[in-house]
């Protein structure tokens, strides 16, 4: 594994992007913060704790999914992927470098949500560890999904629409901003295909907002492994 | 040296993009010229392990590009056609990052990136995000990347396409700084003449000739090019133009009439190869 490359990319494409293009951070936070505000208003504050935790999950998930646009843009428009194919890095190094970049890029947003969590007295040390594990799992699964999608895209014009649809399906449809028990159980298992669903259900259980659903822990662990393995084999590197 | 052996690339619907039998490509700075769709980019992408061949093989210094691609990748750099930098990052950062991908330590990546940026004249602009650089500077950044890599073989796919004449000259001077073997594709004939000692010509996925400029122009030796808007016997029709090649001794017949008279260049080879003669 090319650790130096992974760290360099995370530094440049994570930190430098934040410093040189802070509007990207604001844009990526706009949707979850708007939904948080709407939930606060519509529920008269009753569901705001759900929306804070769910907002954090939706934010990290959407940052990971935005990788589909970036990696397709790098491959089809900038031709940067071809440049790296001819170097000695492996596709997995490239994907992990992207994943770490997005995790770094998400830090300001995570800090904001942690602050909101503090305002609503949501976090303690134990919950924070669970939340960190959930964030790691989410960024791995969503970046893997991003790379699988972007690899199958032939024309750049399609990627923005597809990413937009998938971001909505994975960040707003699942019970990120509302209690998971509002959703019929069968439907909950269907939308559990999106990693944000088990992450949100686990978080709601861990933070004492809803009853814990242990099956979702197993689902998230399996999904993390499966999406990572799928990406490992489906990501197109050297073209056919 | 690069040796090609029965290399083919067939896309879906049986579209043959490349069909090269046996061909050796010399060391040094080499140009591959050909019209759009001649197969230059396909060949370069296969040689630089970006694209899988349908059949056959090619060898760079005896190493197979289809089977030993991990070994090949340590020896080559390939700058794709129309490659563009990541706009938010500086040229220094992108070269540094690329060098770490090639296994350089942080220290040597820093050193080599700075040396290369100085050589191509980009050092003063090294800390500017590349979306603020001109087209020529962006292309020079990629040449600096190849330079800093110290690779044995560098592939440059149409390195100056879309640049203005001055920017092209700047990129040429940067390319001349490259060590080792350089294989570049172009459809600018003057670029091939300027940069390489040997030129390979491609058409319809095949090599159709190779040699120095003088050797390639041998079929047109002693000829002069006549252009007219009116139809000429035994001429080549290109759009609204008719092109005819005459012996220089017959020039007096055409002088003083409404003909444009030009010296033949390597460009004319593509006319006689690619355009049907009208009788």
Interface residues (C-beta under 8 A of the other chain):
Chain A: X2 X4 X5 X8 X9 X12 X13 X16 X17 X20 X21 X74 X77 X78 X79 X80 X82 X83 X84 X85 X86 X87 X88 X89 X93 X238 X239 X240
Chain B: X45 X48 X49 X50 X51 X52 X69 X70 X73 X74 X76 X77 X78 X79 X80 X81 X82 X83 X84 X85 X86 X88 X89 X93 X96 X97 X98 X100 X101 X102 X103 X104 X105 X106 X109 X129 X145 X155
